Amino acid sequence: MFEIVDISYYLECMQNVPVIDVRSPGEFEKGHIPGATNVPLFTNEERAAVGTIYKQKSQEEAIALGYTFVTPKLDHFINKAKELNSKNGIVIHCWRGGMRSKAFAEHLGRNGIEQVFLIEKGYKAFRTKVLSTFEEEYTLNILGGFTGSGKTEILLELKNQGLQVIDLEGLAKHKGSAFGGIGFTEQPSVEQFENNLFWKWKEFDTSKPIWIEDESRSIGNVLIPQGLYENLREQPVIFLDIPRSERAKFLVAGYGECDNTELAAAINRISKRLGGLNAQLALEYLENNDYLSVAELTLSYYDKFYARGLGKRNPKLVRKIQLEKVDHESNANQIRKYIERSTGNN
């Protein structure tokens, strides 16, 4: 009726096969395999009810209640699976490859869908793979620098040049500062951030360096996996030393078209750290649309904050590069030349 495949085989050989996640919407929202479609056996409320019966009464009564919830949806399951089905079949999973996914797979097999695959140990096996991946050691080219140095733009330029690049802030949908959520949609959950990061990471040739930005452990509300963060802290960082005036201009270009209300809210979030007088002054600059003065004032705080973090690194692992402007194409090329001279590869 269905074939069981382990997570390694799925990741290596079944990337183009559609995936149905039969867990509840709440489970799916917390974290899922990227690209999977949620076709839940139970709603969040139904799942809670089945769990309560299982704990308070018996497995048999819980199963019976589950069938009353599922039976009216059987035609929907088939129709949805047929919409998603491909010439290579369809993959099903639940939390740990238990009753939900097996019942769903058997139902598809009985109703004309010929190639049905079940992920052994389900989403739990995928999560184990995700977390274990970031416990390994990798060669990283870490790009650091004060706020406004254009690090993300440089990384994207390096990616365009064919190098292996991870954009942590893009995946996190946040730039890490109090202003970092402006212009982004809602952040993923911590778990989904890890999943999305892994999904990019697994495509890399890990015998070669991976370019990545220097970050604190938290990026907005998400966290870099502990193993990867430790790797980030232990390897050399390429620190971009660019004049504050140039970085302020870059920030104005990026944030100058934003709503002043959002910018004011961000200033208020760091008002204690800026100091009451500086925060009030920044708000006055903003009210007068003097974005350059706002940028220069807030950079005085962020530069000190980043310098403290940099000071916790081994000084021998900090490699400073003096750059005149925030020009991602020129700076990317200068950084590549520096790496080639220092290590013989990029």
C-alpha positions in Angstrom: 0.0 0.0 0.0 2.9 2.3 0.7 6.7 2.3 0.9 8.7 3.4 3.9 11.7 5.6 3.3 14.2 7.0 5.8 14.9 10.7 6.1 18.3 10.5 4.4 16.9 8.8 1.3 14.1 11.4 1.2 16.5 14.3 1.4 18.9 12.8 -1.2 16.6 11.3 -3.7 13.0 12.7 -3.3 13.4 16.5 -3.4 11.0 16.9 -6.2 8.3 14.6 -4.8 5.3 16.5 -3.2 5.1 16.2 0.6 1.9 16.0 2.6 2.2 16.8 6.4 -0.9 15.4 8.1 -0.2 16.9 11.5 -2.6 19.6 12.9 -2.3 23.2 11.7 -0.7 24.2 15.0 2.0 21.7 14.7 2.6 22.6 11.1 2.8 26.3 11.9 5.4 25.8 14.6 7.6 24.0 12.1 7.5 21.9 8.9 9.6 20.6 6.1 10.0 23.5 3.6 7.7 23.0 0.7 5.3 20.6 2.5 1.6 21.0 2.2 -0.5 20.7 5.4 -3.5 18.4 4.9 -4.4 17.8 8.6 -6.2 14.7 9.8 -7.4 16.7 12.8 -8.0 20.4 13.6 -6.1 21.8 16.6 -9.3 21.3 18.7 -9.9 17.8 17.4 -6.3 16.8 18.2 -6.6 18.2 21.7 -9.8 16.2 22.2 -8.3 13.0 21.0 -5.3 13.5 23.3 -7.5 14.1 26.3 -9.5 11.0 25.7 -6.3 9.0 25.3 -4.9 10.2 28.6 -8.1 10.1 30.6 -9.7 7.0 29.2 -8.0 4.6 26.7 -6.3 4.3 23.4 -9.3 2.5 22.0 -11.7 5.3 22.8 -9.3 7.9 21.5 -9.0 6.0 18.2 -12.8 5.7 18.0 -13.1 9.5 18.5 -10.5 10.1 15.9 -12.4 8.1 13.3 -15.5 10.2 13.9 -13.5 13.3 13.2 -11.7 11.8 10.1 -14.5 10.0 8.3 -16.3 13.1 6.9 -13.0 14.3 5.5 -12.0 11.1 3.6 -13.1 12.4 0.1 -11.3 15.7 0.8 -8.0 13.8 1.6 -8.2 11.9 -1.7 -9.0 15.1 -3.8 -6.2 17.0 -2.2 -3.7 14.2 -2.7 -4.7 13.9 -6.3 -4.1 17.7 -6.8 -0.6 17.3 -5.4 0.3 13.9 -6.8 3.2 13.7 -9.3 4.6 11.1 -11.7 7.1 10.3 -8.9 4.3 9.7 -6.4 3.6 11.5 -3.1 5.3 11.5 0.4 3.4 11.5 3.6 4.5 12.1 7.2 3.2 12.9 10.6 5.1 13.6 13.8 6.9 10.3 14.1 5.6 8.0 11.4 2.8 6.7 13.6 -0.9 6.1 13.2 -1.9 9.4 11.5 0.5 9.1 8.5 0.0 5.3 8.1 -3.8 5.6 8.1 -3.6 8.5 5.6 -1.1 6.6 3.3 -3.3 3.4 3.4 -6.4 5.5 2.5 -4.6 6.9 -0.5 -3.4 3.5 -1.6 -6.9 2.1 -1.5 -8.2 4.9 -3.6 -6.1 4.9 -6.7 -2.9 6.7 -5.7 -0.2 4.2 -6.6 3.1 5.6 -5.4 2.8 6.5 -1.8 5.9 6.9 0.4 6.0 7.3 4.2 8.9 9.0 6.0 10.2 6.7 8.7 9.9 8.3 12.1 8.2 11.3 10.4 8.9 15.0 11.1 10.8 14.0 14.2 13.5 12.3 12.0 13.7 15.5 10.0 14.2 17.6 13.1 16.9 15.3 14.3 18.7 15.7 11.0 18.4 19.5 11.1 19.8 19.9 14.6 22.6 17.3 14.2 23.7 19.1 11.0 24.5 22.3 12.9 26.5 20.4 15.5 29.2 19.7 12.9 32.2 21.9 12.2 32.4 23.9 9.0 34.8 26.3 7.4 33.2 29.7 7.5 34.1 33.1 6.0 32.5 35.4 8.5 31.7 38.9 7.5 31.6 41.5 10.3 31.4 45.2 10.6 29.5 48.0 12.2 25.8 48.6 11.4 25.4 50.1 8.0 28.4 48.4 6.4 26.2 46.8 3.7 27.2 43.2 4.8 24.0 41.6 3.5 24.5 43.3 0.1 28.1 42.1 -0.1 27.0 38.6 0.7 24.4 38.7 -2.0 27.0 39.9 -4.5 29.3 37.1 -3.5 26.4 34.7 -4.0 25.9 36.1 -7.5 29.6 35.4 -8.1 29.0 31.7 -7.4 30.1 31.4 -3.8 28.3 29.6 -1.1 26.4 32.1 1.0 23.9 32.0 3.8 21.8 35.2 4.4 20.8 34.7 8.0 18.9 38.0 8.2 17.0 37.2 5.0 16.0 33.8 6.4 15.1 35.4 9.8 13.1 38.2 8.1 14.9 40.6 10.4 18.1 42.7 10.4 18.8 42.2 14.0 18.5 45.7 15.4 15.5 47.6 16.9 14.9 48.8 13.3 15.5 45.3 11.9 11.8 44.3 11.4 10.9 47.3 9.3 10.1 46.3 5.8 9.8 42.5 6.5 6.8 40.3 6.9 6.3 38.3 10.2 9.3 36.3 11.3 9.2 32.5 11.2 9.2 30.5 14.4 12.6 29.5 15.9 11.9 26.0 14.7 11.0 27.0 11.2 14.0 29.3 10.9 16.2 26.3 11.7 14.4 24.2 9.1 14.7 26.9 6.4 18.4 27.4 7.3 19.0 23.7 7.0 17.2 23.6 3.7 19.7 26.0 2.2 22.7 24.5 4.0 22.1 21.0 2.7 22.8 22.1 -0.8 26.4 23.2 0.0 29.6 21.4 -0.6 30.8 21.5 3.0 34.4 20.8 2.0 34.4 24.4 0.7 34.0 27.7 2.8 30.5 29.0 3.5 30.1 32.8 3.6 28.0 34.1 6.5 27.4 37.3 8.4 28.6 37.8 12.0 25.5 37.9 14.2 24.5 37.7 17.8 22.7 34.5 18.8 19.3 36.2 18.4 18.0 37.9 15.2 14.8 39.5 16.3 12.8 36.7 17.8 14.6 33.8 16.2 17.8 32.1 17.4 20.8 30.8 15.5 21.3 27.0 16.3 23.7 26.7 19.2 26.2 24.6 17.3 26.4 27.0 14.4 26.6 30.0 16.7 29.5 28.4 18.6 31.2 27.8 15.2 30.6 31.5 14.3 32.3 32.7 17.5 35.3 30.4 17.2 36.4 31.3 13.7 38.1 34.4 12.2 35.9 37.3 11.3 36.6 39.7 8.5 35.8 43.1 10.0 34.8 45.8 7.5 36.0 49.2 8.8 34.0 51.9 7.0 33.6 55.5 8.1 30.5 56.2 10.1 29.5 59.1 7.8 29.4 56.7 4.8 27.4 54.1 6.8 24.9 56.8 7.8 24.3 57.6 4.2 23.7 53.9 3.4 21.2 53.7 6.2 19.3 56.7 5.0 19.1 55.2 1.5 17.6 52.0 3.1 15.3 53.5 5.7 14.6 57.0 4.4 11.4 56.0 2.6 10.0 54.1 5.7 7.1 55.4 7.7 8.2 57.8 10.4 5.9 56.1 12.8 7.8 52.9 12.5 11.1 54.7 12.8 9.9 56.5 15.9 8.8 53.2 17.5 12.2 51.8 16.8 13.9 54.8 18.4 11.7 54.4 21.5 12.6 50.7 21.8 16.3 51.7 22.3 15.6 55.0 24.2 17.1 53.8 27.5 20.3 52.6 25.8 20.6 55.7 23.7 20.0 57.9 26.8 16.9 60.1 27.3 18.5 63.2 25.8 19.8 61.4 22.7 16.5 59.6 22.2 14.6 62.9 22.3 17.0 64.5 19.9 16.7 61.6 17.5 12.9 61.9 17.6 13.2 65.7 16.9 15.5 65.0 13.9 13.0 62.5 12.7 10.1 64.9 13.0 12.1 67.3 10.8 12.9 64.5 8.3 16.6 64.9 9.1 17.3 61.2 8.5 21.0 61.6 8.2 21.2 63.0 11.8 19.0 60.2 13.1 21.3 57.7 11.5 24.5 59.2 12.8 23.0 59.5 16.3 21.8 55.9 16.5 25.0 54.6 15.0 26.9 56.0 18.0 25.0 53.5 20.1 25.1 50.5 17.7 28.9 51.0 17.1 29.5 50.7 20.8 27.3 47.7 21.1 29.0 45.9 18.2 32.5 46.8 19.5 31.7 45.2 22.9 30.8 42.0 21.1 33.9 42.2 18.9 36.0 42.7 22.0 34.9 39.3 23.4 36.6 37.6 20.4 40.2 36.6 20.3 41.9 39.6 18.8 44.0 37.3 16.6 40.8 36.2 14.9 39.7 39.7 13.9 40.9 40.7 10.5 40.2 44.3 9.7 39.8 45.6 6.1 39.7 49.4 5.6 37.1 50.4 3.0 36.2 53.9 1.9 32.6 53.5 1.0 29.5 51.2 1.2 29.8 49.9 -2.3 28.8 46.2 -2.3 30.4 45.3 -5.7 33.7 47.0 -5.1 33.8 45.8 -1.5 33.0 42.2 -2.4 35.8 42.1 -4.8 38.3 43.6 -2.3 37.2 41.0 0.3 37.7 38.1 -2.1 41.2 39.3 -3.0 42.0 39.6 0.7 40.7 36.0 1.4 42.6 34.7 -1.6 45.8 36.3 -0.3 45.2 35.1 3.3 44.1 31.5 2.7 44.6 30.7 -0.9 40.9 30.0 -1.5 37.5 31.8 -1.3 
